[in-house]
């Protein structure tokens, strides 16, 4: 197993830093968004990944990935309005930690960057390594466009 680091491009979120932090630091908000059809779109783009039974509470979310079993992602640390640290557990073939970093630009916008540390076997890295780099950027892009409230 080797540790690999992936960092997203910096994204501009057109919302206040506190609003972005409060929304992203509560996985119940993401549940509504994901269950509104996003999971089906992921399955369409990557047919070998079928995500079902997505459930979440404020601090964690669980879901089933066909062929891997139940995976869980937990928020393990919140530094108010600046950083959210998330870790994986469960049936994933790799373990990861990622950070959402938020920096205020002004009263109405925030810069966001994601950093992923993934521990995986060489085989998984050969198959998924490039996809993780793309994936962390796609996730940052998606998070920058969420309907923050």
ROZARO-893896 format. One line per field, with one value per atom (N, C-alpha, C, O): residue number from 1; residue in one letter; z, x, y. Coordinates in nm, 4 decimals, m for minus. Last residue first. Layout:
BEGIN
resi = [NUM,...]
resn = [A,...]
w = [Z,...]
u = [X,...]
v = [Y,...]
# end
This chain:
BEGIN
resi = [149,149,149,149,148,148,148,148,147,147,147,147,146,146,146,146,145,145,145,145,144,144,144,144,143,143,143,143,142,142,142,142,141,141,141,141,140,140,140,140,139,139,139,139,138,138,138,138,137,137,137,137,136,136,136,136,135,135,135,135,134,134,134,134,133,133,133,133,132,132,132,132,131,131,131,131,130,130,130,130,129,129,129,129,128,128,128,128,127,127,127,127,126,126,126,126,125,125,125,125,124,124,124,124,123,123,123,123,122,122,122,122,121,121,121,121,120,120,120,120,119,119,119,119,118,118,118,118,117,117,117,117,116,116,116,116,115,115,115,115,114,114,114,114,113,113,113,113,112,112,112,112,111,111,111,111,110,110,110,110,109,109,109,109,108,108,108,108,107,107,107,107,106,106,106,106,105,105,105,105,104,104,104,104,103,103,103,103,102,102,102,102,101,101,101,101,100,100,100,100,99,99,99,99,98,98,98,98,97,97,97,97,96,96,96,96,95,95,95,95,94,94,94,94,93,93,93,93,92,92,92,92,91,91,91,91,90,90,90,90,89,89,89,89,88,88,88,88,87,87,87,87,86,86,86,86,85,85,85,85,84,84,84,84,83,83,83,83,82,82,82,82,81,81,81,81,80,80,80,80,79,79,79,79,78,78,78,78,77,77,77,77,76,76,76,76,75,75,75,75,74,74,74,74,73,73,73,73,72,72,72,72,71,71,71,71,70,70,70,70,69,69,69,69,68,68,68,68,67,67,67,67,66,66,66,66,65,65,65,65,64,64,64,64,63,63,63,63,62,62,62,62,61,61,61,61,60,60,60,60,59,59,59,59,58,58,58,58,57,57,57,57,56,56,56,56,55,55,55,55,54,54,54,54,53,53,53,53,52,52,52,52,51,51,51,51,50,50,50,50,49,49,49,49,48,48,48,48,47,47,47,47,46,46,46,46,45,45,45,45,44,44,44,44,43,43,43,43,42,42,42,42,41,41,41,41,40,40,40,40,39,39,39,39,38,38,38,38,37,37,37,37,36,36,36,36,35,35,35,35,34,34,34,34,33,33,33,33,32,32,32,32,31,31,31,31,30,30,30,30,29,29,29,29,28,28,28,28,27,27,27,27,26,26,26,26,25,25,25,25,24,24,24,24,23,23,23,23,22,22,22,22,21,21,21,21,20,20,20,20,19,19,19,19,18,18,18,18,17,17,17,17,16,16,16,16,15,15,15,15,14,14,14,14,13,13,13,13,12,12,12,12,11,11,11,11,10,10,10,10,9,9,9,9,8,8,8,8,7,7,7,7,6,6,6,6,5,5,5,5,4,4,4,4,3,3,3,3,2,2,2,2,1,1,1,1]
resn = [X,X,X,X,X,X,X,X,X,X,X,X,X,X,X,X,X,X,X,X,X,X,X,X,X,X,X,X,X,X,X,X,X,X,X,X,X,X,X,X,X,X,X,X,X,X,X,X,X,X,X,X,X,X,X,X,X,X,X,X,X,X,X,X,X,X,X,X,X,X,X,X,X,X,X,X,X,X,X,X,X,X,X,X,X,X,X,X,X,X,X,X,X,X,X,X,X,X,X,X,X,X,X,X,X,X,X,X,X,X,X,X,X,X,X,X,X,X,X,X,X,X,X,X,X,X,X,X,X,X,X,X,X,X,X,X,X,X,X,X,X,X,X,X,X,X,X,X,X,X,X,X,X,X,X,X,X,X,X,X,X,X,X,X,X,X,X,X,X,X,X,X,X,X,X,X,X,X,X,X,X,X,X,X,X,X,X,X,X,X,X,X,X,X,X,X,X,X,X,X,X,X,X,X,X,X,X,X,X,X,X,X,X,X,X,X,X,X,X,X,X,X,X,X,X,X,X,X,X,X,X,X,X,X,X,X,X,X,X,X,X,X,X,X,X,X,X,X,X,X,X,X,X,X,X,X,X,X,X,X,X,X,X,X,X,X,X,X,X,X,X,X,X,X,X,X,X,X,X,X,X,X,X,X,X,X,X,X,X,X,X,X,X,X,X,X,X,X,X,X,X,X,X,X,X,X,X,X,X,X,X,X,X,X,X,X,X,X,X,X,X,X,X,X,X,X,X,X,X,X,X,X,X,X,X,X,X,X,X,X,X,X,X,X,X,X,X,X,X,X,X,X,X,X,X,X,X,X,X,X,X,X,X,X,X,X,X,X,X,X,X,X,X,X,X,X,X,X,X,X,X,X,X,X,X,X,X,X,X,X,X,X,X,X,X,X,X,X,X,X,X,X,X,X,X,X,X,X,X,X,X,X,X,X,X,X,X,X,X,X,X,X,X,X,X,X,X,X,X,X,X,X,X,X,X,X,X,X,X,X,X,X,X,X,X,X,X,X,X,X,X,X,X,X,X,X,X,X,X,X,X,X,X,X,X,X,X,X,X,X,X,X,X,X,X,X,X,X,X,X,X,X,X,X,X,X,X,X,X,X,X,X,X,X,X,X,X,X,X,X,X,X,X,X,X,X,X,X,X,X,X,X,X,X,X,X,X,X,X,X,X,X,X,X,X,X,X,X,X,X,X,X,X,X,X,X,X,X,X,X,X,X,X,X,X,X,X,X,X,X,X,X,X,X,X,X,X,X,X,X,X,X,X,X,X,X,X,X,X,X,X,X,X,X,X,X,X,X,X,X,X,X,X,X,X,X,X,X,X,X,X,X,X,X,X,X]
w = [0.0871,0.1515,0.2864,0.3584,m0.2329,m0.0931,m0.0396,m0.1083,m0.4479,m0.4128,m0.2659,m0.1843,m0.5884,m0.5099,m0.4767,m0.4772,m0.7233,m0.7854,m0.7087,m0.7589,m0.5948,m0.6134,m0.6685,m0.6613,m0.6123,m0.4842,m0.4992,m0.4248,m0.8820,m0.8401,m0.7107,m0.6996,m0.8618,m0.9536,m0.9130,m0.9099,m0.6825,m0.6469,m0.7336,m0.6843,m0.8408,m0.7148,m0.6720,m0.6297,m1.0483,m1.0782,m0.9526,m0.9556,m0.8998,m0.9682,m1.0016,m0.9855,m0.8193,m0.7150,m0.7757,m0.7106,m1.0694,m0.9813,m0.8761,m0.8462,m1.1695,m1.2404,m1.1476,m1.1472,m0.9717,m0.9982,m1.0693,m1.0340,m1.0044,m0.8778,m0.8938,m0.8362,m1.2578,m1.2382,m1.1073,m1.0989,m1.2157,m1.2978,m1.2779,m1.2810,m1.0419,m1.0050,m1.0833,m1.0241,m1.1052,m1.0665,m1.0420,m1.0230,m1.1946,m1.2521,m1.2277,m1.3173,m1.0442,m1.1901,m1.2565,m1.3630,m0.7854,m0.8362,m0.9884,m1.0545,m0.7635,m0.7614,m0.8190,m0.8929,m0.7691,m0.8689,m0.8786,m0.9883,m0.5418,m0.6744,m0.7842,m0.8809,m0.3030,m0.3585,m0.4948,m0.5562,m0.1243,m0.2118,m0.2599,m0.2573,0.0303,0.0486,m0.0281,m0.0023,m0.0531,m0.0711,m0.0542,m0.1158,0.0205,0.0481,0.0426,0.1236,m0.1419,m0.1154,m0.0903,m0.1701,m0.1091,m0.1077,m0.0639,0.0389,m0.2689,m0.2074,m0.2156,m0.3168,m0.2178,m0.2743,m0.1964,m0.0742,m0.2808,m0.2245,m0.2964,m0.4183,m0.1948,m0.2713,m0.2008,m0.0780,m0.1977,m0.1241,m0.2219,m0.3202,m0.1737,m0.2464,m0.1655,m0.0788,m0.0353,m0.1153,m0.1931,m0.2718,0.0972,0.1720,0.0969,0.1585,m0.0484,m0.0008,0.0693,0.0972,m0.0096,m0.1090,m0.0715,m0.0641,0.2402,0.1949,0.0916,0.1041,0.1789,0.2040,0.1543,0.0387,0.2755,0.2347,0.2742,0.3872,0.1936,0.2479,0.1889,0.0681,0.2772,0.2028,0.2693,0.3873,0.2604,0.3245,0.2255,0.1077,0.3061,0.2244,0.3031,0.3981,0.3132,0.3924,0.2949,0.2101,0.2447,0.2091,0.3170,0.3983,0.1320,0.2406,0.2042,0.1407,m0.1019,m0.0633,0.0558,0.0782,m0.1639,m0.1843,m0.1576,m0.1879,0.0891,m0.0254,m0.0404,0.0595,0.3049,0.2001,0.0796,m0.0262,0.5833,0.5199,0.4050,0.4060,0.5557,0.6232,0.5499,0.4635,0.5160,0.4697,0.5636,0.6402,0.6408,0.6270,0.5839,0.6108,0.6169,0.5957,0.5798,0.5137,0.7471,0.7224,0.7221,0.8138,0.6541,0.6888,0.6508,0.5362,0.7368,0.6934,0.7416,0.8537,0.7903,0.7164,0.6565,0.5385,0.9517,0.8351,0.7512,0.6516,1.2150,1.1664,1.0593,1.0739,1.1350,1.1843,1.1298,1.0116,1.2078,1.1495,1.2149,1.3372,1.1512,1.2097,1.1331,1.0102,1.0362,1.1591,1.2240,1.3393,0.8693,0.8993,1.0344,1.1343,0.6940,0.8155,0.8196,0.7790,0.4894,0.4920,0.6123,0.6313,0.4085,0.4965,0.4897,0.4848,0.2128,0.2399,0.3294,0.3260,0.1647,0.2267,0.2543,0.3121,m0.1402,m0.0134,0.0361,m0.0407,m0.3928,m0.2839,m0.1475,m0.0481,m0.5676,m0.5806,m0.4691,m0.4517,m0.5512,m0.6020,m0.6233,m0.6880,m0.2638,m0.3974,m0.4437,m0.3841,m0.0500,m0.0994,m0.2395,m0.3238,0.2027,0.0767,0.0360,0.0815,0.4477,0.4129,0.2816,0.2528,0.6053,0.5066,0.4754,0.4768,0.8928,0.8109,0.7036,0.7093,1.0402,1.0435,0.9514,0.9332,1.0004,0.9988,0.9795,0.9102,0.7901,0.9010,0.8975,0.7994,0.5100,0.5793,0.7017,0.7149,0.2580,0.3786,0.4466,0.4419,m0.0321,0.0240,0.1404,0.1253,m0.1827,m0.0380,0.0270,0.1299,m0.4323,m0.3857,m0.2358,m0.1703,m0.7177,m0.5801,m0.5447,m0.6158,m0.9221,m0.8957,m0.7470,m0.6613,m1.1549,m1.0187,m1.0002,m1.0560,m1.4183,m1.3265,m1.1795,m1.0899,m1.5495,m1.5293,m1.4327,m1.3711,m1.5162,m1.4789,m1.4472,m1.3305,m1.6073,m1.6561,m1.6292,m1.7090,m1.4711,m1.6172,m1.6739,m1.7753,m1.2060,m1.2569,m1.4105,m1.4728,m1.1939,m1.1718,m1.2305,m1.2973,m1.2308,m1.3315,m1.3176,m1.4178,m0.9942,m1.1225,m1.2335,m1.3206,m0.8130,m0.8056,m0.9378,m0.9869,m0.8807,m0.9049,m0.9034,m0.9843,m0.8033,m0.9379,m0.9693,m1.0746,m0.5429,m0.6419,m0.7849,m0.8789,m0.3687,m0.3949,m0.4979,m0.5362,m0.3542,m0.4202,m0.4563,m0.5635,m0.2100,m0.3424,m0.4183,m0.5345,0.0309,m0.0520,m0.1955,m0.2906,0.1172,0.0923,0.0017,m0.0941,0.1724,0.0538,0.0183,m0.0991,0.4129,0.2958,0.1680,0.0662,0.5807,0.5488,0.4281,0.3494,0.6294,0.5219,0.4913,0.3857,0.6887,0.7305,0.6156,0.5165,0.5824,0.7045,0.7636,0.8756,0.3677,0.3410,0.4656,0.4549,0.5064,0.4157,0.3977,0.4109,0.6519,0.7214,0.6350,0.6858,0.4404,0.5457,0.6126,0.6283,0.2981,0.2324,0.3368,0.3230,0.4973,0.4355,0.3713,0.3879,0.5459,0.6537,0.5983,0.6483,0.2925,0.3495,0.4574,0.4587,0.0594,0.1794,0.2393,0.2371,m0.2871,m0.1598,m0.0482,m0.0607,m0.5357,m0.5249,m0.4012,m0.4103,m0.5257,m0.4882,m0.4651,m0.3827,m0.7326,m0.6720,m0.6488,m0.7417,m0.6768,m0.7358,m0.6607,m0.5401,m0.7560,m0.6688,m0.7434,m0.8581,m0.8437,m0.8759,m0.7749,m0.7149,m0.5921,m0.6958,m0.7314,m0.6597,m0.5482,m0.5096,m0.6241,m0.7394,m0.4092,m0.5233,m0.4733,m0.3678,m0.3103,m0.2843,m0.4146,m0.5165,m0.1755,m0.2919,m0.2622,m0.1969,m0.0189,0.0014,m0.1181,m0.1575,m0.0829,m0.0880,m0.0735,m0.1105,0.0000,0.0000,0.0000,0.0727]
u = [m2.7508,m2.8586,m2.8125,m2.8883,m2.6248,m2.5994,m2.7130,m2.7652,m2.6420,m2.7408,m2.7290,m2.8139,m2.3066,m2.4216,m2.5163,m2.4767,m2.0768,m2.2045,m2.3267,m2.4388,m1.8591,m1.8627,m1.9976,m2.0294,m1.8995,m1.9243,m1.9325,m2.0047,m1.8190,m1.9572,m1.9898,m2.0952,m1.5452,m1.6325,m1.7796,m1.8547,m1.4635,m1.4497,m1.5408,m1.6053,m1.5154,m1.5867,m1.5794,m1.6801,m1.3326,m1.4761,m1.5586,m1.6593,m1.0947,m1.1279,m1.2757,m1.3380,m1.1160,m1.1097,m1.1381,m1.1988,m1.1178,m1.2340,m1.2329,m1.3371,m0.8613,m0.9743,m1.0946,m1.1642,m0.7317,m0.6928,m0.8028,m0.8338,m0.8615,m0.8750,m0.8358,m0.8993,m0.7804,m0.9220,m0.9427,m1.0310,m0.5154,m0.5479,m0.6919,m0.7218,m0.5607,m0.4813,m0.5146,m0.5396,m0.6911,m0.7721,m0.6935,m0.7541,m0.5021,m0.6364,m0.7052,m0.7698,m0.2734,m0.2623,m0.3992,m0.4108,m0.3821,m0.3257,m0.3154,m0.3452,m0.4515,m0.5583,m0.5066,m0.5780,m0.1869,m0.2844,m0.3983,m0.4369,m0.0685,m0.0178,m0.1182,m0.1331,m0.3255,m0.2274,m0.1809,m0.2457,m0.3518,m0.4029,m0.2882,m0.1712,m0.4660,m0.3747,m0.4320,m0.5435,m0.4896,m0.5467,m0.4376,m0.3313,m0.5775,m0.4695,m0.5331,m0.6199,m0.6845,m0.7134,m0.5837,m0.4903,m0.8134,m0.6905,m0.7267,m0.7918,m0.9800,m0.9878,m0.8512,m0.7818,m1.0589,m0.9674,m0.9833,m0.9981,m1.2243,m1.2291,m1.1275,m1.1118,m1.2998,m1.2163,m1.2186,m1.2153,m1.6061,m1.5105,m1.4290,m1.4822,m1.8096,m1.7457,m1.6323,m1.5719,m1.9096,m2.0022,m1.9377,m2.0058,m1.7124,m1.8340,m1.9245,m2.0069,m1.4267,m1.4953,m1.6226,m1.6372,m1.2888,m1.2410,m1.2967,m1.2242,m1.1917,m1.2816,m1.2132,m1.0953,m1.1333,m1.0672,m1.1593,m1.2015,m1.1407,m1.2177,m1.1434,m1.0966,m1.0875,m1.0297,m1.1037,m1.1264,m1.1524,m1.2130,m1.1605,m1.1860,m0.9609,m0.9876,m1.0546,m1.0194,m0.9736,m0.9673,m1.0123,m1.0901,m0.8365,m0.8691,m0.8723,m0.7840,m0.8991,m0.8624,m0.9043,m0.9933,m0.8220,m0.8653,m0.8205,m0.7167,m0.9694,m0.8641,m0.9154,m1.0360,m1.1909,m1.0619,m0.9428,m0.8287,m1.4478,m1.3749,m1.2400,m1.1803,m1.6213,m1.5855,m1.5137,m1.5181,m1.5059,m1.6006,m1.5398,m1.4206,m1.4186,m1.4109,m1.5075,m1.5827,m1.2563,m1.3352,m1.3205,m1.2247,m1.2890,m1.2171,m1.3130,m1.4330,m1.2467,m1.3332,m1.2464,m1.1426,m1.2502,m1.1688,m1.2598,m1.3394,m1.2799,m1.3593,m1.2740,m1.2310,m1.1940,m1.1548,m1.2534,m1.3039,m1.3222,m1.1969,m1.1755,m1.1427,m1.5473,m1.5433,m1.4156,m1.4001,m1.4092,m1.5154,m1.4728,m1.3808,m1.2906,m1.2323,m1.3220,m1.3134,m1.3813,m1.4311,m1.3556,m1.3573,m1.3239,m1.2786,m1.3386,m1.3457,m1.4462,m1.3714,m1.3200,m1.2769,m1.7150,m1.6464,m1.5784,m1.6441,m1.6921,m1.7235,m1.6475,m1.5316,m1.8308,m1.7463,m1.7901,m1.9090,m1.8427,m1.8840,m1.7811,m1.6606,m1.9786,m1.8728,m1.9294,m2.0488,m2.0556,m2.0959,m1.9723,m1.8743,m1.9303,m2.0005,m2.0322,m2.0352,m1.8248,m1.7350,m1.8000,m1.7312,m2.0266,m1.8972,m1.7994,m1.7008,m2.1849,m2.1916,m2.0510,m1.9674,m2.1753,m2.1158,m2.1114,m2.0432,m2.3936,m2.3488,m2.2931,m2.3556,m2.3224,m2.3814,m2.3221,m2.2145,m2.3404,m2.3152,m2.3848,m2.4920,m2.1987,m2.2895,m2.2439,m2.1246,m2.1912,m2.1448,m2.2464,m2.3628,m2.2939,m2.1508,m2.1023,m1.9814,m2.5735,m2.4899,m2.3417,m2.2710,m2.6340,m2.6718,m2.5756,m2.5032,m2.7536,m2.6583,m2.7220,m2.8441,m2.7491,m2.8098,m2.7063,m2.5865,m2.8060,m2.7340,m2.8135,m2.9298,m2.8572,m2.8814,m2.8017,m2.7373,m2.5947,m2.7330,m2.7383,m2.6347,m2.4014,m2.4188,m2.5665,m2.6524,m2.1991,m2.3419,m2.3601,m2.3368,m1.9655,m1.9873,m2.1364,m2.1926,m1.9669,m1.9169,m1.9294,m1.9067,m2.0546,m2.1489,m2.0991,m2.1800,m2.0215,m1.9296,m2.0149,m2.0449,m2.2389,m2.1046,m2.0043,m1.9137,m2.4543,m2.4560,m2.3163,m2.2787,m2.3758,m2.3862,m2.3892,m2.3327,m2.3996,m2.2689,m2.2691,m2.1736,m2.6746,m2.5846,m2.4442,m2.3773,m2.7717,m2.8021,m2.7093,m2.6696,m2.6820,m2.6286,m2.6541,m2.5673,m2.8388,m2.6945,m2.6354,m2.5480,m3.1022,m3.0693,m2.9217,m2.8823,m3.1323,m3.2172,m3.1812,m3.2264,m2.9519,m3.0700,m3.1638,m3.2638,m2.7711,m2.7332,m2.8542,m2.8581,m2.9243,m2.8698,m2.8391,m2.8773,m2.9818,m3.0907,m3.0428,m3.1126,m2.7167,m2.8095,m2.9232,m2.9572,m2.6034,m2.5580,m2.6518,m2.6649,m2.7303,m2.7506,m2.7118,m2.7798,m2.6237,m2.7665,m2.7994,m2.8877,m2.3601,m2.3859,m2.5344,m2.5683,m2.2365,m2.3517,m2.3913,m2.4491,m2.0439,m2.0089,m2.1270,m2.1186,m2.1545,m2.0696,m2.0374,m2.0063,m2.3001,m2.3663,m2.2834,m2.3358,m2.1053,m2.2199,m2.2910,m2.3366,m1.9307,m1.8856,m2.0039,m2.0028,m2.1013,m2.0422,m1.9995,m2.0291,m2.1534,m2.2640,m2.2121,m2.2718,m1.8945,m1.9691,m2.0852,m2.1117,m1.8256,m1.7484,m1.8270,m1.8250,m2.0874,m2.0128,m1.9462,m2.0038,m2.0577,m2.1313,m2.0340,m1.9133,m1.9605,m2.0228,m2.1130,m2.2279,m1.6454,m1.7844,m1.8514,m1.8039,m1.3892,m1.4554,m1.6018,m1.6731,m1.1328,m1.2624,m1.3198,m1.3002,m0.8172,m0.8932,m1.0194,m1.0138,m0.7938,m0.7746,m0.8546,m0.9493,m0.7119,m0.7964,m0.7451,m0.6646,m0.4640,m0.5147,m0.5956,m0.5525,m0.3608,m0.4251,m0.4844,m0.5478,m0.1196,m0.1845,m0.2377,m0.1686,m0.0900,m0.0883,m0.1684,m0.2726,0.0814,0.0018,0.0200,0.1328,0.0510,0.1264,0.0297,m0.0874,0.0850,0.0000,0.0893,0.1883]
v = [2.7178,2.7920,2.8387,2.9037,2.6227,2.6614,2.7466,2.8344,2.4062,2.5097,2.5493,2.5132,2.3734,2.3253,2.4402,2.5567,2.4352,2.4725,2.4240,2.4326,2.3346,2.4805,2.5281,2.6468,2.0637,2.1286,2.2805,2.3469,2.0248,1.9981,2.0713,2.1340,2.0880,2.1633,2.1479,2.2454,1.8901,2.0319,2.1187,2.2113,1.6628,1.6825,1.8293,1.8862,1.7034,1.7011,1.7237,1.7945,1.6815,1.8071,1.8146,1.9196,1.4188,1.5218,1.6594,1.7444,1.2857,1.2817,1.3905,1.4488,1.3158,1.3779,1.3901,1.4916,1.1643,1.3026,1.3792,1.4930,0.9203,0.9917,1.1390,1.2273,0.8420,0.8746,0.9506,1.0360,0.7757,0.8931,0.9372,1.0566,0.5424,0.6596,0.7849,0.8899,0.3041,0.4198,0.5483,0.6537,0.1136,0.1163,0.2506,0.3050,0.1659,0.1561,0.1695,0.2301,0.1566,0.2818,0.2790,0.3785,m0.1121,m0.0114,0.1201,0.1878,m0.2148,m0.2554,m0.1530,m0.1124,m0.1049,m0.0670,m0.1017,m0.0271,m0.0086,m0.1010,m0.0515,0.0333,0.3040,0.1977,0.1087,0.1469,0.5832,0.4709,0.3529,0.3074,0.9192,0.7856,0.6812,0.6893,1.2325,1.1384,1.0003,0.9679,1.5205,1.3797,1.3053,1.3136,1.8376,1.7595,1.6195,1.6008,2.1052,1.9730,1.9060,1.9166,2.4447,2.3462,2.2170,2.2180,2.7508,2.6157,2.5278,2.5348,3.0841,2.9924,2.8577,2.8503,3.2605,3.1789,3.0964,3.0448,3.5594,3.4496,3.3873,3.4505,3.7785,3.6993,3.5849,3.5193,3.9171,3.8848,3.7866,3.7190,3.7553,3.8746,3.8273,3.7083,3.5199,3.6162,3.7532,3.8524,3.2859,3.3930,3.4821,3.5150,2.9502,3.0780,3.1881,3.1854,2.6129,2.7306,2.8574,2.8710,2.2786,2.4010,2.5201,2.5273,1.9623,2.0720,2.1983,2.2224,1.6710,1.7984,1.8904,1.8962,1.3169,1.4372,1.5581,1.5490,0.9985,1.1158,1.2316,1.2439,0.6528,0.7893,0.8874,0.8623,0.3268,0.4145,0.5553,0.5742,0.0986,0.1919,0.2706,0.2804,m0.0434,m0.1097,m0.0173,m0.0522,m0.0112,0.0419,m0.0279,m0.0679,m0.0868,m0.1804,m0.1250,m0.1878,0.1108,0.0191,m0.0562,m0.0868,0.4575,0.3279,0.2362,0.2812,0.7786,0.6647,0.5471,0.5372,1.1147,0.9877,0.8783,0.8834,1.4673,1.3517,1.2271,1.2317,1.7912,1.6713,1.5488,1.5285,2.1175,1.9997,1.8789,1.8661,2.4556,2.3210,2.2154,2.2217,2.7119,2.6986,2.5599,2.5478,2.7315,2.8178,2.8038,2.8745,2.5566,2.6441,2.7440,2.8244,2.2651,2.3890,2.4992,2.5328,1.9446,2.0692,2.1843,2.1986,1.6026,1.7276,1.8448,1.8440,1.3885,1.3633,1.4907,1.4882,1.2688,1.3942,1.3731,1.3437,0.9595,1.0344,1.1662,1.1744,0.7164,0.8354,0.9177,0.9430,0.3738,0.4825,0.5941,0.5697,0.1099,0.2071,0.3157,0.3454,m0.2259,m0.0994,m0.0140,m0.0610,m0.3723,m0.3742,m0.2350,m0.1389,m0.4210,m0.3836,m0.3913,m0.4145,m0.4938,m0.5589,m0.5273,m0.5989,m0.1843,m0.3210,m0.3756,m0.3126,m0.0117,m0.0109,m0.1551,m0.2385,0.1549,0.0252,0.0443,0.1086,0.3980,0.3567,0.2237,0.1851,0.6528,0.5134,0.4837,0.5368,0.9366,0.8801,0.7378,0.7072,1.1604,1.0481,1.0126,1.0523,1.3764,1.3481,1.2381,1.2236,1.3982,1.5184,1.4859,1.5592,1.1140,1.1992,1.3177,1.3348,0.9202,1.0061,1.0701,1.0790,0.6678,0.7254,0.8135,0.7855,0.4902,0.6046,0.6615,0.6989,0.2481,0.2591,0.3721,0.3515,0.2277,0.2144,0.2393,0.2503,0.2592,0.3049,0.2957,0.3479,0.0904,0.1052,0.1371,0.0519,0.1035,0.1516,0.1757,0.2700,0.0385,m0.0637,m0.0222,m0.1035,0.2714,0.1604,0.0532,m0.0161,0.5796,0.4715,0.3485,0.3233,0.7278,0.7605,0.6479,0.6238,0.6075,0.6158,0.6401,0.5813,0.6467,0.5096,0.5087,0.4187,0.9242,0.8612,0.7217,0.6820,0.9501,1.0062,0.9468,0.9218,0.8362,0.7717,0.8217,0.7443,1.0274,0.8902,0.8174,0.7452,1.2501,1.2532,1.1120,1.0808,1.2478,1.2011,1.1979,1.1477,1.3228,1.3897,1.3510,1.4164,1.2184,1.1369,1.2009,1.1401,1.4332,1.3080,1.2231,1.1627,1.6293,1.6570,1.5271,1.5132,1.5007,1.5528,1.5732,1.5383,1.4511,1.3409,1.3861,1.3167,1.6954,1.6234,1.5094,1.4745,1.7565,1.8428,1.7707,1.7836,1.5645,1.5568,1.6450,1.6110,1.6362,1.5407,1.5221,1.4688,1.9357,1.8578,1.7651,1.8096,2.0938,2.0214,1.9446,1.8942,2.2309,2.1147,2.0334,1.9148,2.4365,2.3428,2.2156,2.1050,2.5735,2.5149,2.4108,2.3084,2.6581,2.5673,2.4975,2.3754,2.8329,2.7161,2.6134,2.4947,3.0252,2.9518,2.8233,2.7169,3.1226,3.0589,2.9757,2.8664,3.2398,3.1290,3.0537,2.9306,3.3131,3.3476,3.2231,3.1144,3.2183,3.2287,3.2619,3.2409,3.1090,3.2410,3.2554,3.2986,2.9722,2.9447,3.0798,3.1580,2.8791,2.9938,2.9590,2.9210,2.6396,2.6759,2.7960,2.8109,2.5235,2.6131,2.6547,2.6991,2.1769,2.3174,2.3987,2.3478,1.9290,1.9887,2.1274,2.1867,1.6889,1.8196,1.8776,1.8753,1.3865,1.4513,1.5823,1.5860,1.1525,1.2808,1.3392,1.3410,0.8261,0.9134,1.0386,1.0325,0.5696,0.6899,0.7817,0.8116,0.2188,0.3439,0.4609,0.4523,m0.1185,0.0000,0.1245,0.1330]
# end
